[in-house]
Amino acid sequence: MKKLVIAIVAILLVIGGGIGYIAYGSQNDTEESDTTTATNEQEDDADDADATDDQTEEADEGEAEDAEQATEESDEKDTNSEETQEYEEYGTIEDHVDIDDLSTDVVEDNNHKRIILLEDNDGQPQYKSIYVKDSKRLKIIDVNDDDGLIFNETISDKGNKKDQKDSSKTSSKDTELSEFDEYNTMKKHIDVDDYDVKKIEDNKNKRVIILKDAKGNAQYKSIYIKHKDTVKIIDLDGGLVYKGSLE
């Protein structure tokens, strides 16, 4: 009987040890699985972070390239504007078009013909000039007007803007502003009685007036385009005051 009890106890001990080993192994497997999962998640997060960094770098590079391209285009237009002033047709274009807010784009220039686009700040063409060099004929076209032809004549050899003398400039004597068509419009936007009037240009297409204070300092400038009956009034310290049709 005693031997039987001892055998049963031994069997129970063996069975208990096996169960403990299985439980311990299962716990180790679970811990290893959790560790592997955490490691994989960390690697995935690192990969996502690297991908985000790459996308950010690509976006920054793209923005830098766009900014550089815009700067190059702006510089090119500025250069074109300076070069355009040297063209023999420039003075005539300036007489017929208010070019202060426009940039020039020379789209064609060869031995026979030169084509210039005058564009606004958004890069949209507003005027087009076509100069035929052989015959010295110049066309100026308002591209936004159905009847857009502004000028179509031959021009004389006056030279470029730098060398050209403006025969339309008047003497330095003060002028009575009230005699001009644009007077009423200017009076609505400026207290004109406080200023002396200096007419610096007046031809069949355009009149430019400077208003000076009592110290002789220029304060306002008006540009009247006669064939369109439009006027631009500029505060020389504060910018554009009015631009539109006569009031």
C-alpha positions, 0 to 999 in steps of 0.5 A: 500500500505504501508503495502505491501511494509513493507511485501516485505522488511521483506521477502527480509530480511529473504531471505538474512539472509538465503543465508548468513547463507548457505554461512557461513556454506559452508565456515566453512565446507570447512575450516574444510575439509581443516584442516582435510586434512592437519592433515591427510597429517601430520599423513601420513608424520609422519608414512612415517618418522617412517617407514623410521627410522625403515628401517634405523635401520634394515639396520644398525643392518644388517650391524653391524651383517655382520661386526661382523660375518666377524670379527668372521670368520677372528678371527677364521681363524687366530686362525686356522692358529696359531693352524695349525703351531702346526701340525706335517705335517705343516713343510712339507706343508710349504716346498711345498707351498708358504703359506705367503698369504694363510689362513688355514681352518681345515675342518676335524680333527679326530683320523685318518685323518686331512684335511686342506684347504689353502685359498686366501684372497677371501676365495677361496681354493688354496691347500688341504692337507690330512694327514692320522695319522695312516700311517703318509702319507701326500697328498698335492694337488693344487686344481686349477691344473688338475694334482694337486698332489704335494706331496704324501709320508709318513713324519717322526716324525720331530715335529711341526714347532715351534720345528722343526730344518730346516736341509735345512738352510745354513750357514750365509756366503753370497751367489752369487745370479747369480748362482740361477735360479731366478737371472735374474727375481730378477735383472729385479726388483731390483738393486741386486748389491747394496745388500748382499745376504743371503740364509736362506732356500734352499731345493728341493722344495723352496729357500728363499733369503734375500737381505740386505743393507750395514748396514745389514738391510733386504730390500728384500725377494725372495721365489722361488718355484722350482717345479712351476718355480715361484718366489715372490719378496717382498720389506720388507718396501713396499710390493709385487714387483713381483709374477709370473713365471721366466722371 
